[in-house]
């Protein structure tokens, strides 16, 4: 090893010793299988079917509306993720949701929610499985239960106490961060076994999963790449793994990643849209990094948040833990040839820090979700590993110190999150909600196409949409059916829709979207970008457009249409007490 290292621990990762903690003992097939079965059982109980989403009365959210236009465009034959089918978020999530709606659920808002529930269930299953694989059975169980009952990240789409399976459909999903977590937590174990075949196979599988989740959500790509390189570099420079093993593992990870991504890139290259696909994929990350949509904690009005302690104190705690993870206390010096326990603490800190980075730009409770997926793991691993690293040897002392650290960590949360009543309500909610909803009679199939697009059970709720608090769903469905009857299969462009995003109209009325370069409401649009969009609309899209829908004839797109087609037919409908116009080209 390099002569500059100050000390060597008596056991290395490769040797499997544990100078700093209890013996690892190795995990056999049966304990691993038991852990995976438990992980999947917990994931099913807390987030699995049946969800009875046709009995959930929540209005359609704007977040769902943003996603719906892309799904409608794909249904009408447009290439996923580019052009009018573009969306800010990951291409794989759009493709997965579309496939599920077509083949498993239904092509409706309710069907989209069911598809999203399947993705959330898959994400929680993967997350819990990774916890059991990385931390062992006892710690994996503790982390999973803590995640489900106390920390709010998994509550964003979940069985709500006293309610139903509900939440932030179209946005909140553990799959947005599962790739980073899996890669960083499981990579050291693969390195330990490389370059043997088993280690190479494990690294390739991890890389393939990282590639898949990067296709599902961009957050996984950069976070996973940085995390893997940092973890591997630290193992090499600490003398905990050989360069040969690290190089082999990283090569296998890259190979697995390419196995996932090569057919995706080839598909878009075949259709001549590879450059546009890559531009769209990196558009939101680049825009956010440049300041687009960034917010300070609490917003520009500095609204108080119950998670302010978590936001402000966590980075300092991570810095302290990072230092303690690489230092030996007795004698005081830099640790080398780390044990599995020390490596486990370090990669847990690293994964948490990587996920926290995202909330520094979009600073709000929703974007703290990724970090909060890892904080339960940070708490349990710190409580079980740090006392021994600091010199505790007696089991009683280790247990007391771990309990104290766990209790202290709860101070970062609002008090209501960890009261016995709160924990009990989240534990009971999946069972109680399912029992109550099962007793509610099923709704009949809606008669109209627009009603079917909304979905059985949601088509008669008292509020249709998030931005239209006084419009009941039946009134919205009638309008969508009118629009569908009038526009038919004409190529249509929806300029706007009062209180909502245009995607809701495209989807609800089953319209054939005009081939615009992107949807301004579901993509990042700067002022120069909007100018370019309108220029492209006027010169390229307008000749292909047969109908324009708008709540004002003064919108630029309506003006372009009326100037080009002087004899266009104007039809006036009504929504939320205001006019809504349909302009039809006379051919």
C-alpha positions in Angstrom: 0.0 0.0 0.0 1.0 3.6 -0.4 3.5 4.7 2.2 1.6 7.8 3.0 -1.1 5.9 4.9 -0.7 6.3 8.6 -2.0 3.0 9.9 -3.5 -0.3 8.9 -6.5 -1.8 10.6 -5.9 -5.4 11.5 -8.5 -6.7 9.1 -9.4 -5.7 5.5 -12.6 -5.7 3.6 -11.3 -8.5 1.4 -10.4 -10.6 4.5 -13.9 -10.1 5.9 -12.6 -9.2 9.4 -14.1 -6.6 11.6 -11.7 -4.8 13.9 -14.2 -2.0 14.4 -17.4 -3.9 14.8 -18.9 -7.3 15.3 -17.9 -10.1 13.0 -19.8 -10.1 9.8 -20.0 -13.9 9.7 -20.9 -14.0 6.1 -24.5 -14.2 4.8 -25.7 -17.5 3.5 -28.4 -18.1 0.9 -31.1 -18.7 3.4 -30.6 -15.5 5.4 -30.4 -13.5 2.2 -33.6 -15.2 0.8 -35.4 -14.6 4.1 -34.4 -10.9 3.9 -35.7 -10.6 0.3 -39.0 -12.3 1.2 -39.5 -10.0 4.2 -38.6 -7.0 2.1 -41.2 -7.9 -0.6 -43.8 -8.7 2.0 -43.4 -5.4 3.7 -43.4 -3.5 0.4 -46.7 -5.3 -0.6 -48.3 -4.6 2.7 -47.5 -0.9 2.7 -47.8 -0.1 -1.0 -49.1 -3.1 -2.9 -52.5 -3.9 -4.4 -55.4 -3.8 -4.1 -55.5 0.0 -4.0 -59.2 0.6 -5.0 -58.2 3.7 -6.9 -61.5 3.9 -8.6 -62.9 4.7 -5.1 -60.4 7.5 -4.5 -62.1 10.9 -4.8 -59.1 13.1 -5.3 -59.4 15.7 -8.1 -57.0 15.5 -11.1 -53.8 17.3 -10.1 -51.7 19.6 -12.3 -48.8 17.2 -11.9 -50.9 14.5 -13.6 -52.0 16.9 -16.3 -48.3 17.6 -17.2 -47.8 13.9 -17.8 -51.0 13.1 -19.6 -50.2 14.9 -22.9 -47.2 12.7 -23.5 -49.2 9.6 -22.9 -51.9 10.8 -25.3 -49.3 11.7 -28.0 -47.7 8.2 -27.8 -51.2 6.7 -28.1 -51.7 8.7 -31.3 -48.4 7.4 -32.8 -45.8 10.0 -31.8 -42.4 8.8 -30.7 -42.1 8.6 -26.9 -40.4 11.4 -25.0 -39.6 13.7 -27.9 -41.6 16.4 -29.7 -45.2 16.7 -28.5 -44.6 13.6 -26.3 -41.8 15.4 -24.4 -41.9 15.6 -20.6 -39.5 17.0 -18.0 -39.0 13.7 -16.3 -37.5 10.3 -17.2 -38.3 8.7 -20.5 -38.6 5.2 -19.0 -41.2 6.3 -16.6 -43.4 7.6 -19.5 -42.9 4.4 -21.5 -43.6 2.2 -18.4 -46.7 4.1 -17.5 -48.0 3.9 -21.1 -47.4 0.2 -21.4 -49.0 -0.5 -18.1 -52.1 1.6 -19.0 -52.4 -0.2 -22.3 -51.9 -3.7 -21.1 -52.5 -3.9 -17.3 -54.7 -1.1 -16.1 -56.7 1.2 -18.4 -56.1 4.2 -20.6 -57.7 6.7 -18.2 -56.8 8.9 -15.3 -57.7 6.2 -12.9 -55.6 3.8 -15.0 -52.7 6.2 -14.8 -52.9 6.3 -11.1 -53.0 2.5 -11.0 -49.9 2.4 -13.2 -48.2 4.9 -11.0 -49.1 2.8 -7.9 -47.4 -0.2 -9.6 -44.3 1.9 -10.2 -44.3 3.0 -6.5 -44.8 -0.6 -5.3 -41.9 -1.7 -7.5 -39.7 1.2 -6.2 -40.5 0.4 -2.5 -39.9 -3.3 -3.2 -36.4 -2.6 -4.7 -35.6 -0.1 -1.9 -36.4 -2.5 0.9 -34.6 -5.4 -0.9 -31.5 -3.2 -1.2 -31.7 -2.4 2.5 -31.8 -6.1 3.4 -29.0 -7.0 1.0 -26.7 -4.1 2.1 -27.4 -4.1 5.9 -28.4 -7.6 6.8 -31.7 -8.9 8.1 -32.0 -7.1 11.5 -30.8 -3.7 10.2 -32.6 -4.0 6.9 -35.8 -4.7 8.8 -35.3 -1.7 11.1 -34.6 0.6 8.2 -37.6 -0.6 6.2 -40.0 -0.3 9.1 -38.7 3.1 10.1 -39.0 4.3 6.5 -42.6 3.1 6.3 -43.9 4.3 9.7 -41.9 7.4 10.7 -40.2 9.2 7.8 -42.4 10.9 5.3 -40.7 10.0 2.0 -42.8 6.9 1.4 -46.0 8.6 2.6 -46.2 10.8 -0.6 -48.0 8.1 -2.4 -49.4 5.6 0.1 -52.4 4.4 2.0 -53.3 7.5 4.0 -54.6 7.1 7.6 -58.4 7.3 7.6 -58.4 7.8 3.8 -57.3 5.8 0.7 -54.3 5.1 -1.4 -53.5 8.6 -2.5 -50.8 11.1 -3.0 -48.5 12.9 -5.5 -49.3 10.8 -8.6 -47.0 11.6 -11.5 -44.1 12.8 -9.4 -43.4 11.0 -6.2 -41.7 7.6 -6.7 -38.8 5.8 -5.0 -37.6 4.7 -8.5 -36.4 8.3 -9.0 -33.6 7.6 -6.5 -33.4 3.8 -6.2 -30.6 3.5 -8.7 -28.3 5.8 -6.7 -29.1 4.0 -3.5 -28.6 0.5 -4.9 -25.4 1.3 -6.8 -23.6 3.1 -3.9 -24.7 0.6 -1.2 -24.1 -2.6 -3.1 -21.0 -1.7 -5.0 -18.5 -2.4 -2.2 -19.8 -6.0 -1.8 -19.3 -6.5 -5.6 -15.8 -5.1 -5.4 -15.0 -7.4 -2.5 -15.7 -10.4 -4.8 -14.1 -9.0 -8.0 -12.5 -10.1 -10.3 -14.0 -13.5 -9.6 -17.0 -14.4 -11.8 -19.5 -13.9 -9.0 -18.3 -10.4 -8.2 -18.3 -9.5 -11.9 -21.8 -10.8 -12.4 -23.0 -8.9 -9.3 -21.4 -5.7 -10.6 -22.9 -6.1 -14.0 -26.3 -6.7 -12.5 -26.0 -3.6 -10.4 -24.9 -1.6 -13.5 -27.9 -2.9 -15.5 -30.2 -1.8 -12.7 -28.5 1.5 -12.5 -29.0 1.9 -16.3 -32.7 1.0 -16.0 -33.3 3.5 -13.2 -31.4 6.2 -15.1 -33.8 5.6 -18.0 -36.7 5.9 -15.6 -35.3 9.1 -13.9 -32.4 11.4 -14.6 -31.6 11.8 -10.9 -30.1 8.3 -10.9 -27.6 8.9 -13.7 -25.4 11.6 -12.2 -25.8 10.6 -8.6 -25.0 7.0 -9.4 -21.9 7.9 -11.4 -20.5 10.3 -8.8 -21.3 7.9 -6.0 -19.7 4.9 -7.6 -16.5 6.7 -8.5 -16.2 8.2 -5.0 -16.9 4.9 -3.2 -14.5 3.1 -5.4 -11.8 5.7 -5.1 -12.1 5.8 -1.3 -11.7 2.0 -1.2 -8.6 2.1 -3.3 -6.9 5.1 -1.5 -7.7 3.6 1.9 -6.1 0.3 1.0 -9.4 -1.4 1.5 -9.6 -2.9 -2.0 -7.1 -3.4 -4.8 -7.1 -1.3 -7.9 -7.5 -4.6 -9.9 -10.7 -5.4 -8.1 -12.1 -1.9 -8.3 -11.2 -1.6 -12.0 -12.9 -4.9 -12.8 -16.0 -4.0 -10.8 -16.4 -0.6 -12.4 -15.9 -2.1 -15.9 -18.6 -4.6 -15.1 -21.0 -1.9 -13.9 -20.4 0.1 -17.1 -21.0 -3.0 -19.2 -24.3 -3.6 -17.4 -25.3 0.0 -17.8 -24.5 -0.2 -21.6 -26.6 -3.4 -21.9 -29.6 -1.3 -20.8 -28.9 1.9 -22.7 -27.6 0.6 -26.0 -30.9 -0.5 -27.4 -32.6 2.7 -26.1 -30.1 4.9 -28.0 -30.2 2.7 -31.0 -34.0 3.0 -31.1 -33.9 6.8 -31.2 -31.0 6.8 -33.7 -33.0 4.5 -36.0 -35.8 7.1 -35.9 -33.4 10.0 -36.4 -34.2 11.5 -33.0 -31.1 10.6 -31.0 -29.9 14.2 -30.6 -33.4 15.3 -29.6 -33.8 12.5 -27.1 -30.5 13.4 -25.4 -31.3 17.1 -25.5 -34.6 16.4 -23.8 -33.1 14.0 -21.3 -30.5 16.5 -20.1 -32.8 19.6 -20.4 -34.2 19.7 -16.9 -31.0 18.8 -15.1 -29.1 21.5 -17.0 -31.8 24.0 -16.5 -32.1 23.4 -12.7 -28.3 23.5 -12.4 -28.4 26.9 -14.2 -31.1 28.2 -11.8 -34.4 27.5 -13.5 -37.2 26.9 -11.0 -34.7 26.9 -8.1 -36.1 28.1 -4.8 -34.8 28.8 -1.3 -36.0 26.7 1.6 -39.5 27.9 2.5 -40.0 29.5 -0.9 -39.6 33.2 -1.7 -42.1 34.0 1.0 -40.0 32.0 3.6 -43.0 29.9 4.6 -42.1 27.9 7.8 -41.6 24.2 7.2 -41.8 21.4 9.8 -38.7 19.9 8.2 -36.4 22.9 8.5 -34.3 21.2 11.2 -33.7 18.3 8.8 -32.8 20.6 6.0 -30.4 22.9 7.9 -28.7 20.5 10.3 -28.3 17.4 8.2 -25.3 18.6 6.1 -23.3 19.4 9.2 -24.2 16.0 10.7 -23.1 14.3 7.4 -19.8 16.2 7.5 -19.1 15.0 11.1 -20.1 11.4 10.2 -17.9 11.5 7.1 -14.9 12.5 9.2 -15.6 9.9 11.9 -16.0 7.2 9.3 -12.4 7.6 8.1 -10.7 8.1 11.4 -9.5 5.6 14.0 -9.9 6.8 17.6 -7.5 4.5 19.4 -4.9 5.6 18.5 -6.1 8.8 16.7 -5.1 8.5 13.1 -6.5 8.0 9.6 -8.0 4.5 9.2 -6.9 2.2 6.4 -7.9 -1.2 5.2 -11.4 -0.6 6.4 -13.7 -3.3 7.8 -17.1 -4.0 6.3 -18.8 -2.0 9.0 -16.7 1.1 8.4 -17.3 0.8 4.6 -21.0 0.4 5.3 -21.1 3.6 7.3 -19.1 5.5 4.7 -21.3 4.5 1.7 -24.5 5.2 3.7 -23.2 8.7 4.5 -22.2 9.1 0.8 -25.5 8.0 -0.5 -27.4 10.4 1.8 -25.1 13.3 0.9 -25.6 12.7 -2.8 -29.4 12.7 -2.5 -29.3 15.8 -0.2 -27.4 17.7 -3.0 -30.6 17.8 -5.1 -32.6 19.7 -2.4 -30.0 22.5 -2.3 -31.3 23.7 -5.7 -35.0 22.9 -5.4 -35.3 23.6 -1.7 -38.7 22.4 -0.5 -40.2 19.5 1.4 -41.1 17.6 -1.7 -37.6 17.6 -3.1 -36.3 16.5 0.3 -37.9 13.2 -0.5 -34.8 11.6 -1.9 -32.8 12.5 1.1 -35.4 11.2 3.5 -35.4 7.8 1.7 -31.8 7.4 3.0 -32.0 9.1 6.4 -33.6 6.0 8.1 -30.7 3.9 6.9 -28.3 6.6 8.1 -29.8 6.5 11.5 -29.7 2.7 11.9 -26.3 2.3 10.5 -24.8 5.1 12.5 -26.5 3.7 15.7 -25.1 0.2 15.1 -21.7 1.0 13.7 -20.4 4.3 15.1 -20.2 3.4 18.8 -17.8 0.6 18.0 -15.8 2.8 15.7 -15.5 5.3 18.6 -14.0 2.6 20.9 -17.0 1.1 22.6 -16.5 -2.7 23.1 -19.1 -3.8 25.7 -22.5 -4.8 24.2 -24.3 -2.8 26.8 -22.4 0.4 26.1 -22.8 -0.1 22.3 -26.6 -0.7 22.8 -27.1 2.4 25.0 -25.1 4.6 22.7 -27.0 3.3 19.6 -30.3 3.9 21.3 -29.2 7.4 22.3 -28.2 8.2 18.7 -31.5 6.9 17.4 -33.6 8.9 19.8 -31.5 12.0 19.1 -32.0 11.6 15.4 -35.8 12.0 15.9 -35.3 15.6 16.9 -34.7 16.4 13.3 -38.3 15.4 12.6 -41.5 17.2 13.5 -42.8 15.8 16.9 -46.0 14.5 15.3 -44.1 12.2 13.0 -42.9 9.8 15.7 -45.7 9.9 18.3 -47.2 6.4 19.1 -50.5 7.5 17.6 -48.8 8.6 14.3 -46.8 5.4 14.1 -49.9 3.3 14.8 -52.0 5.1 12.3 -49.5 4.5 9.5 -49.1 0.9 10.5 -52.8 0.3 10.4 -53.7 2.4 7.4 -53.0 -0.2 4.6 -55.2 -2.8 6.4 -57.9 -0.4 7.5 -58.1 1.4 4.2 -58.3 -1.8 2.2 -61.1 -3.2 4.4 -63.1 0.0 4.2 -62.7 0.5 0.5 -63.5 -3.1 -0.3 -67.0 -2.5 1.3 -67.7 0.4 -1.0 -69.7 -0.7 -4.1 -67.8 -0.5 -7.5 -68.9 2.2 -9.9 -70.3 1.3 -13.3 -68.4 1.9 -16.6 -69.0 5.5 -17.8 -71.1 5.8 -20.9 -69.1 8.4 -22.8 -65.6 8.3 -24.1 -64.7 11.3 -22.0 -66.1 9.6 -18.9 -64.0 6.5 -19.7 -60.9 8.7 -20.1 -61.4 10.0 -16.6 -62.2 6.5 -15.3 -64.9 4.6 -13.4 -65.5 6.1 -10.0 -63.7 9.3 -10.6 -66.2 10.5 -13.3 -68.7 11.7 -10.7 -66.7 13.4 -8.0 -67.6 16.8 -6.8 -64.4 18.6 -7.9 -62.9 17.8 -11.3 -59.4 19.3 -11.1 -56.9 20.9 -8.8 -57.2 24.3 -10.5 -61.0 24.3 -10.9 -62.3 24.0 -7.3 -65.9 24.9 -8.3 -66.3 22.6 -11.4 -67.7 19.2 -10.7 -66.3 16.3 -12.6 -69.6 15.6 -14.6 -69.5 19.1 -16.0 -65.8 18.7 -17.0 -66.7 15.3 -18.6 -69.5 16.9 -20.6 -67.2 19.6 -21.9 -64.5 17.0 -22.9 -67.2 15.0 -24.7 -68.4 18.1 -26.6 -64.8 18.8 -27.6 -64.2 15.3 -28.8 -67.4 15.3 -30.8 -66.6 18.6 -32.5 -62.8 18.1 -33.1 -62.9 14.4 -33.9 -59.7 13.1 -35.3 -58.4 16.5 -36.6 -54.9 17.4 -35.7 -55.4 19.8 -32.8 -53.4 22.2 -30.7 -54.5 23.2 -27.3 -53.1 26.7 -26.4 -54.4 26.7 -22.9 -57.2 25.7 -20.5 -58.3 27.9 -17.7 -56.9 26.8 -14.4 -55.3 23.6 -15.8 -52.7 22.4 -18.2 -53.5 21.6 -21.8 -52.5 18.0 -21.3 -55.8 17.5 -19.5 -57.8 18.5 -22.6 -55.7 16.4 -25.0 -56.2 13.3 -22.9 -59.8 13.9 -21.7 -61.1 14.6 -25.2 -58.9 12.0 -26.9 -57.4 14.6 -29.3 -54.7 14.1 -31.9 -51.9 16.5 -30.8 -50.3 18.7 -33.4 -46.6 17.8 -34.0 -45.1 20.7 -32.0 -41.4 20.7 -31.1 -42.3 20.4 -27.4 -45.2 21.1 -25.1 -44.5 24.4 -23.3 -46.3 23.3 -20.2 -44.5 20.0 -19.7 -41.0 21.2 -20.5 -38.6 23.9 -19.4 -39.2 27.0 -21.5 -37.0 30.1 -21.3 -38.0 33.3 -23.0 -35.8 32.6 -26.0 -37.0 29.1 -26.1 -40.6 30.2 -26.1 -39.9 32.6 -29.0 -38.3 29.8 -31.0 -41.3 27.6 -30.2 -43.8 30.1 -31.5 -41.7 30.7 -34.6 -41.6 26.9 -35.3 -45.4 26.7 -34.6 -46.1 29.5 -37.1 -43.9 28.1 -39.9 -43.9 24.3 -39.5 -46.7 23.2 -37.2 -49.5 25.6 -38.3 -49.9 24.1 -41.9 -50.4 20.7 -40.3 -52.9 22.0 -37.6 -56.6 21.7 -38.2 -58.0 22.9 -34.9 -56.9 25.3 -32.1 -58.4 25.3 -28.7 -58.0 28.3 -26.4 -59.7 30.3 -23.6 -58.7 33.6 -25.4 -58.6 34.6 -29.0 -55.7 36.9 -28.1 -53.2 34.0 -27.6 -50.4 34.1 -30.2 -51.3 30.6 -31.5 -55.0 31.6 -32.0 -53.9 34.8 -33.8 -51.6 32.8 -36.2 -54.4 30.4 -36.9 -57.0 33.0 -37.7 -54.6 35.1 -39.9 -53.7 32.0 -41.9 -57.2 30.6 -42.1 -59.5 33.6 -42.5 -62.6 31.4 -43.0 -61.9 29.3 -39.9 -65.0 28.3 -38.0 -65.3 29.6 -34.4 -67.2 27.6 -31.8 -67.8 29.0 -28.3 -68.2 26.6 -25.4 -68.2 27.4 -21.6 -66.0 26.2 -18.8 -65.9 27.5 -15.2 -68.2 30.4 -16.2 -65.9 31.5 -19.0 -65.8 31.1 -22.8 -63.7 28.4 -24.3 -63.1 28.6 -28.0 -62.6 25.9 -30.7 -61.2 27.2 -34.0 -61.7 24.8 -36.9 -60.0 25.0 -40.3 -62.3 24.8 -43.3 -60.7 22.5 -45.9 
